[in-house]
Every structure is written in structure tokens, then in C-alpha cells.
Amino acid sequence: MAHGSTAAKAGIGFGTALAITISWSVNKSILWAIIHGIFSWFYVIYFALFK
């Protein structure tokens, strides 16, 4: 069995954490933070290009 990082074992990646952080700072909404966390890197790239 391969060994992974603790974040990977916890089920959250850097892209997800970044998307949640950006979403929370912009919207101040838990629901939007969860939705953007699900889309993770797609939201981060969208935010970088269009906001």
C-alpha cells in the first residue's frame, strides 16, 4: 500500500482548500464555499481569469 500525505488521507487537497478560502473571502457564505470546494481547481482558475 502506498503512503500519501496527511492532507490526501484527510480527503482535502490544496485546490479544494484554496477554492474554499477564496470563496469565503468573496462571498462569506458556507454554502458557496462548499459548492466551490467541490469544483476546486475549476473555481480557482475561473477566479484567476475573470475576477
mmCIF entry with sequence, helices, sheets and N, C-alpha, C, O atoms, coordinates in Angstrom:
data_MODEL
# 
_entry.id   MODEL 
# 
_entity.id                         1 
_entity.type                       polymer 
_entity.pdbx_number_of_molecules   1 
# 
_entity_poly.entity_id                      1 
_entity_poly.type                           'polypeptide(L)' 
_entity_poly.nstd_linkage                   no 
_entity_poly.nstd_monomer                   no 
_entity_poly.pdbx_seq_one_letter_code       MAHGSTAAKAGIGFGTALAITISWSVNKSILWAIIHGIFSWFYVIYFALFK 
_entity_poly.pdbx_seq_one_letter_code_can   MAHGSTAAKAGIGFGTALAITISWSVNKSILWAIIHGIFSWFYVIYFALFK 
_entity_poly.pdbx_strand_id                 A 
# 
loop_
_entity_poly_seq.entity_id 
_entity_poly_seq.num 
_entity_poly_seq.mon_id 
_entity_poly_seq.hetero 
1 1  MET n 
1 2  ALA n 
1 3  HIS n 
1 4  GLY n 
1 5  SER n 
1 6  THR n 
1 7  ALA n 
1 8  ALA n 
1 9  LYS n 
1 10 ALA n 
1 11 GLY n 
1 12 ILE n 
1 13 GLY n 
1 14 PHE n 
1 15 GLY n 
1 16 THR n 
1 17 ALA n 
1 18 LEU n 
1 19 ALA n 
1 20 ILE n 
1 21 THR n 
1 22 ILE n 
1 23 SER n 
1 24 TRP n 
1 25 SER n 
1 26 VAL n 
1 27 ASN n 
1 28 LYS n 
1 29 SER n 
1 30 ILE n 
1 31 LEU n 
1 32 TRP n 
1 33 ALA n 
1 34 ILE n 
1 35 ILE n 
1 36 HIS n 
1 37 GLY n 
1 38 ILE n 
1 39 PHE n 
1 40 SER n 
1 41 TRP n 
1 42 PHE n 
1 43 TYR n 
1 44 VAL n 
1 45 ILE n 
1 46 TYR n 
1 47 PHE n 
1 48 ALA n 
1 49 LEU n 
1 50 PHE n 
1 51 LYS n 
# 
_struct_asym.id          A 
_struct_asym.entity_id   1 
# 
loop_
_struct_conf.conf_type_id 
_struct_conf.id 
_struct_conf.pdbx_PDB_helix_id 
_struct_conf.beg_label_comp_id 
_struct_conf.beg_label_asym_id 
_struct_conf.beg_label_seq_id 
_struct_conf.pdbx_beg_PDB_ins_code 
_struct_conf.end_label_comp_id 
_struct_conf.end_label_asym_id 
_struct_conf.end_label_seq_id 
_struct_conf.pdbx_end_PDB_ins_code 
_struct_conf.beg_auth_comp_id 
_struct_conf.beg_auth_asym_id 
_struct_conf.beg_auth_seq_id 
_struct_conf.end_auth_comp_id 
_struct_conf.end_auth_asym_id 
_struct_conf.end_auth_seq_id 
_struct_conf.pdbx_PDB_helix_class 
_struct_conf.details 
_struct_conf.pdbx_PDB_helix_length 
HELX_P HELX_P1 AA1 THR A 6  ? ALA A 10 ? THR A 6  ALA A 10 1 ? 5  
HELX_P HELX_P2 AA2 PHE A 14 ? ASN A 27 ? PHE A 14 ASN A 27 1 ? 14 
HELX_P HELX_P3 AA3 ILE A 30 ? PHE A 39 ? ILE A 30 PHE A 39 1 ? 10 
HELX_P HELX_P4 AA4 TRP A 41 ? PHE A 50 ? TRP A 41 PHE A 50 1 ? 10 
# 
_struct_conf_type.id          HELX_P 
_struct_conf_type.criteria    ? 
_struct_conf_type.reference   ? 
# 
loop_
_atom_site.group_PDB 
_atom_site.id 
_atom_site.type_symbol 
_atom_site.label_atom_id 
_atom_site.label_alt_id 
_atom_site.label_comp_id 
_atom_site.label_asym_id 
_atom_site.label_entity_id 
_atom_site.label_seq_id 
_atom_site.pdbx_PDB_ins_code 
_atom_site.Cartn_x 
_atom_site.Cartn_y 
_atom_site.Cartn_z 
_atom_site.occupancy 
_atom_site.B_iso_or_equiv 
_atom_site.pdbx_formal_charge 
_atom_site.auth_seq_id 
_atom_site.auth_comp_id 
_atom_site.auth_asym_id 
_atom_site.auth_atom_id 
_atom_site.pdbx_PDB_model_num 
ATOM 1   N N  . MET A 1 1  ? 0.841   -1.183 0.000   1.00 0.00 ? 1  MET A N  1 
ATOM 2   C CA . MET A 1 1  ? 0.000   0.000  0.000   1.00 0.00 ? 1  MET A CA 1 
ATOM 3   C C  . MET A 1 1  ? 0.882   1.240  0.000   1.00 0.00 ? 1  MET A C  1 
ATOM 4   O O  . MET A 1 1  ? 1.830   1.328  0.780   1.00 0.00 ? 1  MET A O  1 
ATOM 5   N N  . ALA A 1 2  ? 0.579   2.184  -0.858  1.00 0.00 ? 2  ALA A N  1 
ATOM 6   C CA . ALA A 1 2  ? 1.383   3.405  -0.984  1.00 0.00 ? 2  ALA A CA 1 
ATOM 7   C C  . ALA A 1 2  ? 1.071   4.374  0.145   1.00 0.00 ? 2  ALA A C  1 
ATOM 8   O O  . ALA A 1 2  ? -0.046  4.429  0.660   1.00 0.00 ? 2  ALA A O  1 
ATOM 9   N N  . HIS A 1 3  ? 2.080   5.125  0.508   1.00 0.00 ? 3  HIS A N  1 
ATOM 10  C CA . HIS A 1 3  ? 1.910   6.136  1.562   1.00 0.00 ? 3  HIS A CA 1 
ATOM 11  C C  . HIS A 1 3  ? 1.620   7.481  0.918   1.00 0.00 ? 3  HIS A C  1 
ATOM 12  O O  . HIS A 1 3  ? 2.294   7.869  -0.037  1.00 0.00 ? 3  HIS A O  1 
ATOM 13  N N  . GLY A 1 4  ? 0.621   8.200  1.431   1.00 0.00 ? 4  GLY A N  1 
ATOM 14  C CA . GLY A 1 4  ? 0.268   9.523  0.917   1.00 0.00 ? 4  GLY A CA 1 
ATOM 15  C C  . GLY A 1 4  ? 0.459   10.574 1.978   1.00 0.00 ? 4  GLY A C  1 
ATOM 16  O O  . GLY A 1 4  ? 0.809   10.268 3.118   1.00 0.00 ? 4  GLY A O  1 
ATOM 17  N N  . SER A 1 5  ? 0.231   11.800 1.603   1.00 0.00 ? 5  SER A N  1 
ATOM 18  C CA . SER A 1 5  ? 0.359   12.879 2.577   1.00 0.00 ? 5  SER A CA 1 
ATOM 19  C C  . SER A 1 5  ? -0.843  12.882 3.509   1.00 0.00 ? 5  SER A C  1 
ATOM 20  O O  . SER A 1 5  ? -1.863  12.255 3.222   1.00 0.00 ? 5  SER A O  1 
ATOM 21  N N  . THR A 1 6  ? -0.721  13.577 4.602   1.00 0.00 ? 6  THR A N  1 
ATOM 22  C CA . THR A 1 6  ? -1.825  13.615 5.555   1.00 0.00 ? 6  THR A CA 1 
ATOM 23  C C  . THR A 1 6  ? -3.035  14.342 4.987   1.00 0.00 ? 6  THR A C  1 
ATOM 24  O O  . THR A 1 6  ? -4.171  13.996 5.308   1.00 0.00 ? 6  THR A O  1 
ATOM 25  N N  . ALA A 1 7  ? -2.801  15.354 4.140   1.00 0.00 ? 7  ALA A N  1 
ATOM 26  C CA . ALA A 1 7  ? -3.930  16.060 3.526   1.00 0.00 ? 7  ALA A CA 1 
ATOM 27  C C  . ALA A 1 7  ? -4.687  15.131 2.592   1.00 0.00 ? 7  ALA A C  1 
ATOM 28  O O  . ALA A 1 7  ? -5.918  15.140 2.574   1.00 0.00 ? 7  ALA A O  1 
ATOM 29  N N  . ALA A 1 8  ? -3.977  14.338 1.824   1.00 0.00 ? 8  ALA A N  1 
ATOM 30  C CA . ALA A 1 8  ? -4.641  13.403 0.916   1.00 0.00 ? 8  ALA A CA 1 
ATOM 31  C C  . ALA A 1 8  ? -5.419  12.359 1.705   1.00 0.00 ? 8  ALA A C  1 
ATOM 32  O O  . ALA A 1 8  ? -6.509  11.959 1.294   1.00 0.00 ? 8  ALA A O  1 
ATOM 33  N N  . LYS A 1 9  ? -4.883  11.925 2.809   1.00 0.00 ? 9  LYS A N  1 
ATOM 34  C CA . LYS A 1 9  ? -5.587  10.959 3.645   1.00 0.00 ? 9  LYS A CA 1 
ATOM 35  C C  . LYS A 1 9  ? -6.843  11.572 4.258   1.00 0.00 ? 9  LYS A C  1 
ATOM 36  O O  . LYS A 1 9  ? -7.837  10.879 4.474   1.00 0.00 ? 9  LYS A O  1 
ATOM 37  N N  . ALA A 1 10 ? -6.792  12.865 4.534   1.00 0.00 ? 10 ALA A N  1 
ATOM 38  C CA . ALA A 1 10 ? -7.944  13.550 5.115   1.00 0.00 ? 10 ALA A CA 1 
ATOM 39  C C  . ALA A 1 10 ? -9.008  13.821 4.066   1.00 0.00 ? 10 ALA A C  1 
ATOM 40  O O  . ALA A 1 10 ? -10.149 14.125 4.414   1.00 0.00 ? 10 ALA A O  1 
ATOM 41  N N  . GLY A 1 11 ? -8.664  13.719 2.803   1.00 0.00 ? 11 GLY A N  1 
ATOM 42  C CA . GLY A 1 11 ? -9.641  13.898 1.739   1.00 0.00 ? 11 GLY A CA 1 
ATOM 43  C C  . GLY A 1 11 ? -9.762  15.310 1.221   1.00 0.00 ? 11 GLY A C  1 
ATOM 44  O O  . GLY A 1 11 ? -10.715 15.617 0.505   1.00 0.00 ? 11 GLY A O  1 
ATOM 45  N N  . ILE A 1 12 ? -8.832  16.178 1.557   1.00 0.00 ? 12 ILE A N  1 
ATOM 46  C CA . ILE A 1 12 ? -8.880  17.548 1.060   1.00 0.00 ? 12 ILE A CA 1 
ATOM 47  C C  . ILE A 1 12 ? -7.541  17.868 0.406   1.00 0.00 ? 12 ILE A C  1 
ATOM 48  O O  . ILE A 1 12 ? -6.480  17.589 0.964   1.00 0.00 ? 12 ILE A O  1 
ATOM 49  N N  . GLY A 1 13 ? -7.607  18.451 -0.770  1.00 0.00 ? 13 GLY A N  1 
ATOM 50  C CA . GLY A 1 13 ? -6.407  18.814 -1.491  1.00 0.00 ? 13 GLY A CA 1 
ATOM 51  C C  . GLY A 1 13 ? -6.158  20.307 -1.438  1.00 0.00 ? 13 GLY A C  1 
ATOM 52  O O  . GLY A 1 13 ? -6.978  21.073 -0.932  1.00 0.00 ? 13 GLY A O  1 
ATOM 53  N N  . PHE A 1 14 ? -5.025  20.702 -1.965  1.00 0.00 ? 14 PHE A N  1 
ATOM 54  C CA . PHE A 1 14 ? -4.672  22.116 -1.967  1.00 0.00 ? 14 PHE A CA 1 
ATOM 55  C C  . PHE A 1 14 ? -5.667  22.937 -2.779  1.00 0.00 ? 14 PHE A C  1 
ATOM 56  O O  . PHE A 1 14 ? -6.043  24.035 -2.369  1.00 0.00 ? 14 PHE A O  1 
ATOM 57  N N  . GLY A 1 15 ? -6.095  22.418 -3.922  1.00 0.00 ? 15 GLY A N  1 
ATOM 58  C CA . GLY A 1 15 ? -7.055  23.135 -4.759  1.00 0.00 ? 15 GLY A CA 1 
ATOM 59  C C  . GLY A 1 15 ? -8.382  23.352 -4.061  1.00 0.00 ? 15 GLY A C  1 
ATOM 60  O O  . GLY A 1 15 ? -8.993  24.413 -4.184  1.00 0.00 ? 15 GLY A O  1 
ATOM 61  N N  . THR A 1 16 ? -8.825  22.344 -3.329  1.00 0.00 ? 16 THR A N  1 
ATOM 62  C CA . THR A 1 16 ? -10.077 22.461 -2.585  1.00 0.00 ? 16 THR A CA 1 
ATOM 63  C C  . THR A 1 16 ? -9.961  23.501 -1.480  1.00 0.00 ? 16 THR A C  1 
ATOM 64  O O  . THR A 1 16 ? -10.844 24.343 -1.313  1.00 0.00 ? 16 THR A O  1 
ATOM 65  N N  . ALA A 1 17 ? -8.868  23.439 -0.727  1.00 0.00 ? 17 ALA A N  1 
ATOM 66  C CA . ALA A 1 17 ? -8.657  24.403 0.354   1.00 0.00 ? 17 ALA A CA 1 
ATOM 67  C C  . ALA A 1 17 ? -8.555  25.822 -0.194  1.00 0.00 ? 17 ALA A C  1 
ATOM 68  O O  . ALA A 1 17 ? -9.094  26.758 0.397   1.00 0.00 ? 17 ALA A O  1 
ATOM 69  N N  . LEU A 1 18 ? -7.870  25.983 -1.316  1.00 0.00 ? 18 LEU A N  1 
ATOM 70  C CA . LEU A 1 18 ? -7.737  27.295 -1.931  1.00 0.00 ? 18 LEU A CA 1 
ATOM 71  C C  . LEU A 1 18 ? -9.081  27.822 -2.427  1.00 0.00 ? 18 LEU A C  1 
ATOM 72  O O  . LEU A 1 18 ? -9.399  28.996 -2.235  1.00 0.00 ? 18 LEU A O  1 
ATOM 73  N N  . ALA A 1 19 ? -9.869  26.956 -3.065  1.00 0.00 ? 19 ALA A N  1 
ATOM 74  C CA . ALA A 1 19 ? -11.188 27.364 -3.561  1.00 0.00 ? 19 ALA A CA 1 
ATOM 75  C C  . ALA A 1 19 ? -12.103 27.771 -2.411  1.00 0.00 ? 19 ALA A C  1 
ATOM 76  O O  . ALA A 1 19 ? -12.824 28.764 -2.515  1.00 0.00 ? 19 ALA A O  1 
ATOM 77  N N  . ILE A 1 20 ? -12.083 27.023 -1.329  1.00 0.00 ? 20 ILE A N  1 
ATOM 78  C CA . ILE A 1 20 ? -12.925 27.346 -0.169  1.00 0.00 ? 20 ILE A CA 1 
ATOM 79  C C  . ILE A 1 20 ? -12.495 28.679 0.434   1.00 0.00 ? 20 ILE A C  1 
ATOM 80  O O  . ILE A 1 20 ? -13.339 29.498 0.795   1.00 0.00 ? 20 ILE A O  1 
ATOM 81  N N  . THR A 1 21 ? -11.193 28.898 0.542   1.00 0.00 ? 21 THR A N  1 
ATOM 82  C CA . THR A 1 21 ? -10.687 30.151 1.108   1.00 0.00 ? 21 THR A CA 1 
ATOM 83  C C  . THR A 1 21 ? -11.067 31.351 0.254   1.00 0.00 ? 21 THR A C  1 
ATOM 84  O O  . THR A 1 21 ? -11.529 32.366 0.775   1.00 0.00 ? 21 THR A O  1 
ATOM 85  N N  . ILE A 1 22 ? -10.874 31.239 -1.049  1.00 0.00 ? 22 ILE A N  1 
ATOM 86  C CA . ILE A 1 22 ? -11.240 32.333 -1.958  1.00 0.00 ? 22 ILE A CA 1 
ATOM 87  C C  . ILE A 1 22 ? -12.736 32.590 -1.896  1.00 0.00 ? 22 ILE A C  1 
ATOM 88  O O  . ILE A 1 22 ? -13.172 33.737 -1.796  1.00 0.00 ? 22 ILE A O  1 
ATOM 89  N N  . SER A 1 23 ? -13.525 31.518 -1.957  1.00 0.00 ? 23 SER A N  1 
ATOM 90  C CA . SER A 1 23 ? -14.975 31.659 -1.934  1.00 0.00 ? 23 SER A CA 1 
ATOM 91  C C  . SER A 1 23 ? -15.446 32.329 -0.651  1.00 0.00 ? 23 SER A C  1 
ATOM 92  O O  . SER A 1 23 ? -16.309 33.206 -0.689  1.00 0.00 ? 23 SER A O  1 
ATOM 93  N N  . TRP A 1 24 ? -14.887 31.922 0.483   1.00 0.00 ? 24 TRP A N  1 
ATOM 94  C CA . TRP A 1 24 ? -15.300 32.510 1.754   1.00 0.00 ? 24 TRP A CA 1 
ATOM 95  C C  . TRP A 1 24 ? -14.922 33.992 1.811   1.00 0.00 ? 24 TRP A C  1 
ATOM 96  O O  . TRP A 1 24 ? -15.705 34.805 2.301   1.00 0.00 ? 24 TRP A O  1 
ATOM 97  N N  . SER A 1 25 ? -13.751 34.348 1.326   1.00 0.00 ? 25 SER A N  1 
ATOM 98  C CA . SER A 1 25 ? -13.326 35.745 1.392   1.00 0.00 ? 25 SER A CA 1 
ATOM 99  C C  . SER A 1 25 ? -14.171 36.641 0.488   1.00 0.00 ? 25 SER A C  1 
ATOM 100 O O  . SER A 1 25 ? -14.336 37.828 0.772   1.00 0.00 ? 25 SER A O  1 
ATOM 101 N N  . VAL A 1 26 ? -14.705 36.082 -0.598  1.00 0.00 ? 26 VAL A N  1 
ATOM 102 C CA . VAL A 1 26 ? -15.518 36.872 -1.525  1.00 0.00 ? 26 VAL A CA 1 
ATOM 103 C C  . VAL A 1 26 ? -16.987 36.882 -1.109  1.00 0.00 ? 26 VAL A C  1 
ATOM 104 O O  . VAL A 1 26 ? -17.616 37.940 -1.108  1.00 0.00 ? 26 VAL A O  1 
ATOM 105 N N  . ASN A 1 27 ? -17.547 35.719 -0.754  1.00 0.00 ? 27 ASN A N  1 
ATOM 106 C CA . ASN A 1 27 ? -18.998 35.593 -0.544  1.00 0.00 ? 27 ASN A CA 1 
ATOM 107 C C  . ASN A 1 27 ? -19.444 35.549 0.907   1.00 0.00 ? 27 ASN A C  1 
ATOM 108 O O  . ASN A 1 27 ? -20.593 35.885 1.195   1.00 0.00 ? 27 ASN A O  1 
ATOM 109 N N  . LYS A 1 28 ? -18.587 35.151 1.823   1.00 0.00 ? 28 LYS A N  1 
ATOM 110 C CA . LYS A 1 28 ? -18.945 34.974 3.241   1.00 0.00 ? 28 LYS A CA 1 
ATOM 111 C C  . LYS A 1 28 ? -20.152 34.039 3.400   1.00 0.00 ? 28 LYS A C  1 
ATOM 112 O O  . LYS A 1 28 ? -21.044 34.290 4.211   1.00 0.00 ? 28 LYS A O  1 
ATOM 113 N N  . SER A 1 29 ? -20.160 32.959 2.610   1.00 0.00 ? 29 SER A N  1 
ATOM 114 C CA . SER A 1 29 ? -21.268 32.005 2.643   1.00 0.00 ? 29 SER A CA 1 
ATOM 115 C C  . SER A 1 29 ? -20.729 30.581 2.703   1.00 0.00 ? 29 SER A C  1 
ATOM 116 O O  . SER A 1 29 ? -19.918 30.176 1.870   1.00 0.00 ? 29 SER A O  1 
ATOM 117 N N  . ILE A 1 30 ? -21.186 29.836 3.690   1.00 0.00 ? 30 ILE A N  1 
ATOM 118 C CA . ILE A 1 30 ? -20.758 28.435 3.826   1.00 0.00 ? 30 ILE A CA 1 
ATOM 119 C C  . ILE A 1 30 ? -21.243 27.613 2.634   1.00 0.00 ? 30 ILE A C  1 
ATOM 120 O O  . ILE A 1 30 ? -20.505 26.765 2.132   1.00 0.00 ? 30 ILE A O  1 
ATOM 121 N N  . LEU A 1 31 ? -22.449 27.846 2.184   1.00 0.00 ? 31 LEU A N  1 
ATOM 122 C CA . LEU A 1 31 ? -22.990 27.078 1.055   1.00 0.00 ? 31 LEU A CA 1 
ATOM 123 C C  . LEU A 1 31 ? -22.135 27.278 -0.194  1.00 0.00 ? 31 LEU A C  1 
ATOM 124 O O  . LEU A 1 31 ? -21.776 26.306 -0.858  1.00 0.00 ? 31 LEU A O  1 
ATOM 125 N N  . TRP A 1 32 ? -21.807 28.528 -0.520  1.00 0.00 ? 32 TRP A N  1 
ATOM 126 C CA . TRP A 1 32 ? -20.973 28.781 -1.700  1.00 0.00 ? 32 TRP A CA 1 
ATOM 127 C C  . TRP A 1 32 ? -19.576 28.213 -1.511  1.00 0.00 ? 32 TRP A C  1 
ATOM 128 O O  . TRP A 1 32 ? -18.977 27.722 -2.468  1.00 0.00 ? 32 TRP A O  1 
ATOM 129 N N  . ALA A 1 33 ? -19.049 28.270 -0.299  1.00 0.00 ? 33 ALA A N  1 
ATOM 130 C CA . ALA A 1 33 ? -17.719 27.709 -0.039  1.00 0.00 ? 33 ALA A CA 1 
ATOM 131 C C  . ALA A 1 33 ? -17.713 26.200 -0.288  1.00 0.00 ? 33 ALA A C  1 
ATOM 132 O O  . ALA A 1 33 ? -16.753 25.671 -0.847  1.00 0.00 ? 33 ALA A O  1 
ATOM 133 N N  . ILE A 1 34 ? -18.766 25.511 0.119   1.00 0.00 ? 34 ILE A N  1 
ATOM 134 C CA . ILE A 1 34 ? -18.868 24.072 -0.116  1.00 0.00 ? 34 ILE A CA 1 
ATOM 135 C C  . ILE A 1 34 ? -18.983 23.777 -1.608  1.00 0.00 ? 34 ILE A C  1 
ATOM 136 O O  . ILE A 1 34 ? -18.302 22.892 -2.125  1.00 0.00 ? 34 ILE A O  1 
ATOM 137 N N  . ILE A 1 35 ? -19.840 24.517 -2.292  1.00 0.00 ? 35 ILE A N  1 
ATOM 138 C CA . ILE A 1 35 ? -20.014 24.310 -3.736  1.00 0.00 ? 35 ILE A CA 1 
ATOM 139 C C  . ILE A 1 35 ? -18.709 24.569 -4.479  1.00 0.00 ? 35 ILE A C  1 
ATOM 140 O O  . ILE A 1 35 ? -18.319 23.785 -5.343  1.00 0.00 ? 35 ILE A O  1 
ATOM 141 N N  . HIS A 1 36 ? -18.032 25.670 -4.144  1.00 0.00 ? 36 HIS A N  1 
ATOM 142 C CA . HIS A 1 36 ? -16.776 25.979 -4.817  1.00 0.00 ? 36 HIS A CA 1 
ATOM 143 C C  . HIS A 1 36 ? -15.687 24.982 -4.429  1.00 0.00 ? 36 HIS A C  1 
ATOM 144 O O  . HIS A 1 36 ? -14.797 24.700 -5.231  1.00 0.00 ? 36 HIS A O  1 
ATOM 145 N N  . GLY A 1 37 ? -15.746 24.449 -3.218  1.00 0.00 ? 37 GLY A N  1 
ATOM 146 C CA . GLY A 1 37 ? -14.801 23.413 -2.814  1.00 0.00 ? 37 GLY A CA 1 
ATOM 147 C C  . GLY A 1 37 ? -14.967 22.147 -3.630  1.00 0.00 ? 37 GLY A C  1 
ATOM 148 O O  . GLY A 1 37 ? -13.984 21.472 -3.935  1.00 0.00 ? 37 GLY A O  1 
ATOM 149 N N  . ILE A 1 38 ? -16.200 21.816 -3.988  1.00 0.00 ? 38 ILE A N  1 
ATOM 150 C CA . ILE A 1 38 ? -16.461 20.637 -4.818  1.00 0.00 ? 38 ILE A CA 1 
ATOM 151 C C  . ILE A 1 38 ? -15.840 20.819 -6.200  1.00 0.00 ? 38 ILE A C  1 
ATOM 152 O O  . ILE A 1 38 ? -15.260 19.885 -6.753  1.00 0.00 ? 38 ILE A O  1 
ATOM 153 N N  . PHE A 1 39 ? -15.965 22.030 -6.757  1.00 0.00 ? 39 PHE A N  1 
ATOM 154 C CA . PHE A 1 39 ? -15.401 22.299 -8.088  1.00 0.00 ? 39 PHE A CA 1 
ATOM 155 C C  . PHE A 1 39 ? -13.914 22.636 -8.035  1.00 0.00 ? 39 PHE A C  1 
ATOM 156 O O  . PHE A 1 39 ? -13.265 22.693 -9.080  1.00 0.00 ? 39 PHE A O  1 
ATOM 157 N N  . SER A 1 40 ? -13.379 22.854 -6.881  1.00 0.00 ? 40 SER A N  1 
ATOM 158 C CA . SER A 1 40 ? -11.992 23.168 -6.541  1.00 0.00 ? 40 SER A CA 1 
ATOM 159 C C  . SER A 1 40 ? -11.205 23.907 -7.621  1.00 0.00 ? 40 SER A C  1 
ATOM 160 O O  . SER A 1 40 ? -11.361 25.122 -7.748  1.00 0.00 ? 40 SER A O  1 
ATOM 161 N N  . TRP A 1 41 ? -10.369 23.228 -8.402  1.00 0.00 ? 41 TRP A N  1 
ATOM 162 C CA . TRP A 1 41 ? -9.482  23.918 -9.333  1.00 0.00 ? 41 TRP A CA 1 
ATOM 163 C C  . TRP A 1 41 ? -10.234 24.658 -10.422 1.00 0.00 ? 41 TRP A C  1 
ATOM 164 O O  . TRP A 1 41 ? -9.737  25.666 -10.925 1.00 0.00 ? 41 TRP A O  1 
ATOM 165 N N  . PHE A 1 42 ? -11.414 24.193 -10.804 1.00 0.00 ? 42 PHE A N  1 
ATOM 166 C CA . PHE A 1 42 ? -12.200 24.914 -11.807 1.00 0.00 ? 42 PHE A CA 1 
ATOM 167 C C  . PHE A 1 42 ? -12.552 26.310 -11.293 1.00 0.00 ? 42 PHE A C  1 
ATOM 168 O O  . PHE A 1 42 ? -12.465 27.288 -12.035 1.00 0.00 ? 42 PHE A O  1 
ATOM 169 N N  . TYR A 1 43 ? -12.950 26.400 -10.022 1.00 0.00 ? 43 TYR A N  1 
ATOM 170 C CA . TYR A 1 43 ? -13.282 27.698 -9.451  1.00 0.00 ? 43 TYR A CA 1 
ATOM 171 C C  . TYR A 1 43 ? -12.042 28.568 -9.289  1.00 0.00 ? 43 TYR A C  1 
ATOM 172 O O  . TYR A 1 43 ? -12.100 29.772 -9.540  1.00 0.00 ? 43 TYR A O  1 
ATOM 173 N N  . VAL A 1 44 ? -10.931 27.986 -8.879  1.00 0.00 ? 44 VAL A N  1 
ATOM 174 C CA . VAL A 1 44 ? -9.694  28.759 -8.709  1.00 0.00 ? 44 VAL A CA 1 
ATOM 175 C C  . VAL A 1 44 ? -9.259  29.364 -10.046 1.00 0.00 ? 44 VAL A C  1 
ATOM 176 O O  . VAL A 1 44 ? -8.885  30.535 -10.105 1.00 0.00 ? 44 VAL A O  1 
ATOM 177 N N  . ILE A 1 45 ? -9.307  28.580 -11.104 1.00 0.00 ? 45 ILE A N  1 
ATOM 178 C CA . ILE A 1 45 ? -8.927  29.088 -12.428 1.00 0.00 ? 45 ILE A CA 1 
ATOM 179 C C  . ILE A 1 45 ? -9.912  30.153 -12.908 1.00 0.00 ? 45 ILE A C  1 
ATOM 180 O O  . ILE A 1 45 ? -9.501  31.174 -13.459 1.00 0.00 ? 45 ILE A O  1 
ATOM 181 N N  . TYR A 1 46 ? -11.204 29.921 -12.703 1.00 0.00 ? 46 TYR A N  1 
ATOM 182 C CA . TYR A 1 46 ? -12.215 30.918 -13.055 1.00 0.00 ? 46 TYR A CA 1 
ATOM 183 C C  . TYR A 1 46 ? -11.957 32.226 -12.310 1.00 0.00 ? 46 TYR A C  1 
ATOM 184 O O  . TYR A 1 46 ? -11.995 33.302 -12.906 1.00 0.00 ? 46 TYR A O  1 
ATOM 185 N N  . PHE A 1 47 ? -11.697 32.133 -11.018 1.00 0.00 ? 47 PHE A N  1 
ATOM 186 C CA . PHE A 1 47 ? -11.457 33.325 -10.215 1.00 0.00 ? 47 PHE A CA 1 
ATOM 187 C C  . PHE A 1 47 ? -10.217 34.069 -10.713 1.00 0.00 ? 47 PHE A C  1 
ATOM 188 O O  . PHE A 1 47 ? -10.222 35.296 -10.802 1.00 0.00 ? 47 PHE A O  1 
ATOM 189 N N  . ALA A 1 48 ? -9.165  33.336 -11.035 1.00 0.00 ? 48 ALA A N  1 
ATOM 190 C CA . ALA A 1 48 ? -7.929  33.963 -11.504 1.00 0.00 ? 48 ALA A CA 1 
ATOM 191 C C  . ALA A 1 48 ? -8.106  34.660 -12.851 1.00 0.00 ? 48 ALA A C  1 
ATOM 192 O O  . ALA A 1 48 ? -7.489  35.694 -13.106 1.00 0.00 ? 48 ALA A O  1 
ATOM 193 N N  . LEU A 1 49 ? -8.941  34.096 -13.701 1.00 0.00 ? 49 LEU A N  1 
ATOM 194 C CA . LEU A 1 49 ? -9.113  34.658 -15.043 1.00 0.00 ? 49 LEU A CA 1 
ATOM 195 C C  . LEU A 1 49 ? -10.132 35.793 -15.110 1.00 0.00 ? 49 LEU A C  1 
ATOM 196 O O  . LEU A 1 49 ? -9.935  36.749 -15.859 1.00 0.00 ? 49 LEU A O  1 
ATOM 197 N N  . PHE A 1 50 ? -11.217 35.703 -14.342 1.00 0.00 ? 50 PHE A N  1 
ATOM 198 C CA . PHE A 1 50 ? -12.328 36.620 -14.525 1.00 0.00 ? 50 PHE A CA 1 
ATOM 199 C C  . PHE A 1 50 ? -12.632 37.545 -13.363 1.00 0.00 ? 50 PHE A C  1 
ATOM 200 O O  . PHE A 1 50 ? -13.497 38.410 -13.499 1.00 0.00 ? 50 PHE A O  1 
ATOM 201 N N  . LYS A 1 51 ? -11.980 37.411 -12.257 1.00 0.00 ? 51 LYS A N  1 
ATOM 202 C CA . LYS A 1 51 ? -12.282 38.298 -11.118 1.00 0.00 ? 51 LYS A CA 1 
ATOM 203 C C  . LYS A 1 51 ? -11.166 39.258 -10.877 1.00 0.00 ? 51 LYS A C  1 
ATOM 204 O O  . LYS A 1 51 ? -11.244 40.078 -9.962  1.00 0.00 ? 51 LYS A O  1 
# 
